[in-house]
Amino acid sequence: MLKSLQGKTVIVTGASRGIGKGIALRFGEAGLNVVVVSRSQGDADKVAAEIGPNASGFAADVSTEEGCKAMVEAAVTRYGGVDVLCVNAGIFPAAKLGEMTAGDFDHVISTNLKSTFLGISAVLPAMTRAGSGRIIITSSITGPITGYPGWAHYGASKAGQLGFMRTAAIELAPKNITVNAVMPGNIMTEGLEGNGPEYIAAMEASVPLRRLGTPADIANAALFFASEEAAYITGQSIVVDGGQILPESLGALEAMG
Ligand SMILES: NC(=O)c1ccc[n+]([C@@H]2O[C@H](COP(=O)([O-])OP(=O)(O)OC[C@H]3O[C@@H](n4cnc5c(N)ncnc54)[C@H](OP(=O)(O)O)[C@@H]3O)[C@@H](O)[C@H]2O)c1
């Protein structure tokens, strides 16, 4: 049983659906004040209403400096500070090399990677004032460990987040701020559903635990990184993928029976 985080405040970006929503619900259940961030105020408000009176929505585009600063200001005004930042918002449009434009590349890098830098930069003054903080990044297995046709830009953004994290963790350690990452495998979200039923079925078949993950699976790992019990862990990442990266070949999966 982890010690209570009741009364602390978390900002979750990309929390109007999918993994971010799962994280927001889980942290809300654990008694934290939750700032639910997405570009749509209406969608963010809906998730906040689901969580309860300890949550509120905020509309921000996290690929912009103004958006990130505004979401932190809102958390400080509403709840008095920010204890935890979950940098989760991300997009994964597919485009193979030869078709991928410079604009596609910039869009993915700016939404997934630049937003990591901007969000962390924006929250630093509040966490520095408080003398502590927890930052949890939603990376991926795609990029840091694996590849998938169409996602060269996405993989670069997700591997980039981990590269960024390692130096950020060293720089922020003297301020008692930890920075860690969760690396999801294939998690059943609205975003993933967009890849179609064939993709989903193929993915299920390639996971040793024989199911896709749920947003709650990722949220539990994020909650651990936010806990007092994880105070001595920084600059680390945890793979939550049902064993997806383990089989060395299709033969290994078939041999499971
Ligand atoms: N699903 C998976 O299998 C999987 C696997 C590995 C890693 N991940 C990572 O997990 C994270 C969430 O993925 P998901 O599957 O939950 O995606 P999703 O269902 O498509 O949800 C994405 C969330 O991000 C928000 N968002 C997108 N662009 C934004 C922006 N510029 N500013 C603010 N919010 C923005 C969306 O809300 P609005 O559109 O309203 O802004 C939405 O709340 C991503 O970082 C992704 O790379 C997912």
The ligand as an SDF file (V2000), in Angstrom:
LIG
                    3D

 48 52  0  0  0  0  0  0  0  0999 V2000
   -2.1500    4.1840  -27.1370 N   0  0  0  0  0  0  0  0  0  0  0  0
   -0.9970    3.5560  -27.1700 C   0  0  0  0  0  0  0  0  0  0  0  0
   -0.9310    2.3580  -27.4750 O   0  0  0  0  0  0  0  0  0  0  0  0
    0.2840    4.2710  -26.8220 C   0  0  0  0  0  0  0  0  0  0  0  0
    1.4610    3.4990  -26.7930 C   0  0  0  0  0  0  0  0  0  0  0  0
    2.6660    4.1150  -26.4320 C   0  0  0  0  0  0  0  0  0  0  0  0
    2.6740    5.4670  -26.0920 C   0  0  0  0  0  0  0  0  0  0  0  0
    1.5090    6.1970  -26.1210 N   0  0  0  0  0  0  0  0  0  0  0  0
    1.5970    7.6050  -25.7490 C   0  0  0  0  0  0  0  0  0  0  0  0
    0.5950    7.9150  -24.8150 O   0  0  0  0  0  0  0  0  0  0  0  0
    0.1860    9.2690  -24.9680 C   0  0  0  0  0  0  0  0  0  0  0  0
   -1.3310    9.3110  -25.1130 C   0  0  0  0  0  0  0  0  0  0  0  0
   -1.7180    8.4840  -26.2120 O   0  0  0  0  0  0  0  0  0  0  0  0
   -3.2450    8.0200  -26.3980 P   0  0  0  0  0  0  0  0  0  0  0  0
   -3.2430    6.7630  -27.1460 O   0  0  0  0  0  0  0  0  0  0  0  0
   -3.9420    8.1160  -25.0860 O   0  0  0  0  0  0  0  0  0  0  0  0
   -3.7610    9.1750  -27.3950 O   0  0  0  0  0  0  0  0  0  0  0  0
   -5.2310    9.7400  -27.6790 P   0  0  0  0  0  0  0  0  0  0  0  0
   -6.2570    8.7760  -27.2300 O   0  0  0  0  0  0  0  0  0  0  0  0
   -5.2210   10.1730  -29.0960 O   0  0  0  0  0  0  0  0  0  0  0  0
   -5.2700   11.0350  -26.7290 O   0  0  0  0  0  0  0  0  0  0  0  0
   -4.3680   12.0880  -26.9370 C   0  0  0  0  0  0  0  0  0  0  0  0
   -4.6260   13.1910  -25.9480 C   0  0  0  0  0  0  0  0  0  0  0  0
   -3.6810   14.2590  -26.1790 O   0  0  0  0  0  0  0  0  0  0  0  0
   -4.3930   15.4730  -26.3700 C   0  0  0  0  0  0  0  0  0  0  0  0
   -3.5870   16.3390  -27.2480 N   0  0  0  0  0  0  0  0  0  0  0  0
   -3.1310   16.0580  -28.4910 C   0  0  0  0  0  0  0  0  0  0  0  0
   -2.4170   17.1010  -28.9540 N   0  0  0  0  0  0  0  0  0  0  0  0
   -2.4050   18.0390  -27.9750 C   0  0  0  0  0  0  0  0  0  0  0  0
   -1.8490   19.3250  -27.8500 C   0  0  0  0  0  0  0  0  0  0  0  0
   -1.1260   19.8870  -28.8360 N   0  0  0  0  0  0  0  0  0  0  0  0
   -2.0440   20.0290  -26.6960 N   0  0  0  0  0  0  0  0  0  0  0  0
   -2.7670   19.4840  -25.6910 C   0  0  0  0  0  0  0  0  0  0  0  0
   -3.3230   18.2680  -25.7460 N   0  0  0  0  0  0  0  0  0  0  0  0
   -3.1490   17.5570  -26.8840 C   0  0  0  0  0  0  0  0  0  0  0  0
   -5.7450   15.0540  -26.9300 C   0  0  0  0  0  0  0  0  0  0  0  0
   -6.7670   16.0100  -26.7080 O   0  0  0  0  0  0  0  0  0  0  0  0
   -7.1580   17.1580  -27.8080 P   0  0  0  0  0  0  0  0  0  0  0  0
   -7.0850   16.5170  -29.1570 O   0  0  0  0  0  0  0  0  0  0  0  0
   -8.5120   17.6220  -27.3970 O   0  0  0  0  0  0  0  0  0  0  0  0
   -6.1330   18.2290  -27.6180 O   0  0  0  0  0  0  0  0  0  0  0  0
   -6.0080   13.8180  -26.0890 C   0  0  0  0  0  0  0  0  0  0  0  0
   -6.4670   14.1900  -24.8040 O   0  0  0  0  0  0  0  0  0  0  0  0
    0.9370    9.8090  -26.1880 C   0  0  0  0  0  0  0  0  0  0  0  0
    2.0610   10.5370  -25.7500 O   0  0  0  0  0  0  0  0  0  0  0  0
    1.3650    8.5540  -26.9210 C   0  0  0  0  0  0  0  0  0  0  0  0
    2.5460    8.7450  -27.6460 O   0  0  0  0  0  0  0  0  0  0  0  0
    0.3230    5.6320  -26.4970 C   0  0  0  0  0  0  0  0  0  0  0  0
  1  2  1  0
  2  3  2  0
  2  4  1  0
  4  5  1  0
  4 48  2  0
  5  6  2  0
  6  7  1  0
  7  8  2  0
  8  9  1  0
  8 48  1  0
  9 10  1  0
  9 46  1  0
 10 11  1  0
 11 12  1  0
 11 44  1  0
 12 13  1  0
 13 14  1  0
 14 15  2  0
 14 16  1  0
 14 17  1  0
 17 18  1  0
 18 19  2  0
 18 20  1  0
 18 21  1  0
 21 22  1  0
 22 23  1  0
 23 24  1  0
 23 42  1  0
 24 25  1  0
 25 26  1  0
 25 36  1  0
 26 27  1  0
 26 35  1  0
 27 28  2  0
 28 29  1  0
 29 30  1  0
 29 35  2  0
 30 31  1  0
 30 32  2  0
 32 33  1  0
 33 34  2  0
 34 35  1  0
 36 37  1  0
 36 42  1  0
 37 38  1  0
 38 39  2  0
 38 40  1  0
 38 41  1  0
 42 43  1  0
 44 45  1  0
 44 46  1  0
 46 47  1  0
M  CHG  2   8   1  16  -1
M  END
$$$$
